[in-house]
Amino acid sequence: MIKTFQKILPLLLLIDIVLSQEVDISRHLYLVRIGDVEGVKNELDSLKRLYPNSVNLKFLEANLTEDAEKAVKIYYDIALNHPDNEFSDEALFKVFQYYYAKGDYVQAKRELERLKTLYPYSPYSGINVRFPVESEVKTTSEDKSAGAEVRCNYSLQIGAFADKGNAEREKKFFEDNGYYVEIRTKFKNGKLLYLVHVGCFLDRRDAERLRTEIRSKFNREGFIISPGDIR
């Protein structure tokens, strides 16, 4: 019996190491940044089987998740339940980014304050963020509710930008030329993107005409999207 236990002890220790060991995902995050998303997704499935308890792999999974709300839940879990993890502060920062991009500045401010409280030495704690004053937020809300609800079956997506300033400049360009423009947000491959949508149509044929017009006038390419098909 003792000899049998001595034989299986190394195996038990190896299993314990595998289950508790963290995974270095720096290479995978780099591959995501340069666009090899599918390759990382394929590798992630194998890694999760080998390291089912890895918090780092949760962070990687959140970076790969296109469903923003699902990604935020994973980031919350990492930040609040695994505070010693190397990505916990970045996870909470991504939660802050999500709410700020949505325009929920009250919740975004809470998350930023939580970040500074839980992770005071994080480089993300030192950032300075300008939150719109109450009058600006109120004016924006009033502008949106002043008229009837705008219903769009189709719009033209002109661009997807990682930098909000670039998206706003693109929005201003088309507004100055007399077009209706909206900026929407989406998480893709772990990045927050600002999508510029031009036009608002019930009929797809009108969206097709707009695409032809914009290509002809500005040499800009876009693709037609519907509310459930934000790319």
C-alpha angles and dihedrals in degrees: 000000000000091000091050091051091048089054096051096039094084089050092051091049091049091051090049091051092049093049095048101036120106121228125234103234098172091107092049093050089051090051090051090052092053093047107261092128099141092051091053092046091054092049093046093064091056093045092051090055091052096041107027093165098048114130090192089061089052088056090049091049091052089052089054096045115104093192101090096200092051091049091051091053090054092047090050091051092052096045098045103031101034105038093158094059116112092236099043095102093046090049091056090046089056089053089054090049091052095055093041091053090049090054092244092134095166092060092039090055090050091052092048091051090047089052092052091048098046098035108027093160095050116114087230090062091066098059119115114222126189110218116197112255118246094259092055093050091046092050091050091050092048092049091054094048098040095092138027118300112277112232117198123186091172138020136167117249107214100175149349115218133188089202115068092206091060091050091050091050090052090048092051091049093058094039089054087054092054103262130134107243136183132184116216130179136227138170112233126172089348094306130111110234130193111217121204113212121188124197133009118232140168092200122058090215090066089053089051090053091050091052090052092046095050092046090051098043102037106015088237123143123215139164130227116251137178125211092265094048105060107158 
